[in-house]
Amino acid sequence: LFRSGQRPAYGFVPPGTWNYDPQSWEWLKLPDQERLAEARRLYALAGYSQHAPLRLRVLINSNNSIKQVAIAVASMWKQTLGVDTEIIDEEYRVFLDSRRDTSRWEVARLGWTADYNDAGNFLDTLRSRSANNDARYQRPEYDELLDRATSSSDPSDRRHLLEAAEKMMLSDYPILPIYFYSSKRLIQPYVKGVTANPLNRLYSKHLTIKGQ
């Protein structure tokens, strides 16, 4: 499914985020067969079956790799549960309008790249009143944890509050993270000072040429 170095995501805040222990779903370490059995149980509990399948419209923006992932996910849903999926592929500017109209889709493909290295920059997107909250997630307890983290001056206390917020949010399933982005650079061996970092920011002032 992933061919460009992406890492599978079982939570929202990516590894490498400053002062943070990324959270994940409790079923992370379950064998595949147990995961599939639980998915089928919950699917049937919700009233769906092979004869009365769930039907989903999945909104994506036009991009070959994004479409390939959407097709792969739809195929897995079909094979495992019997879900019927319609993929709605739109040019990016049209997609930006459609993503705000929840009458047009049940699932929308979205991504997020942090502006700065902090877990709050991810988790704030799911605040009840955030302009980026396309999932329409609303839980006062979640907002309260983020508010407390924002006002805390203790890094340890702030970390625990944000971790609790992510764990709470994941238990509600407003989003289904698929993978974390990866970055690639081609560096000549004589260039020194290159240091990998979560934001993929490389400054020339840190670089030197070997022998000079």
Disulfide bonds with the S-S distance in Angstrom:
none
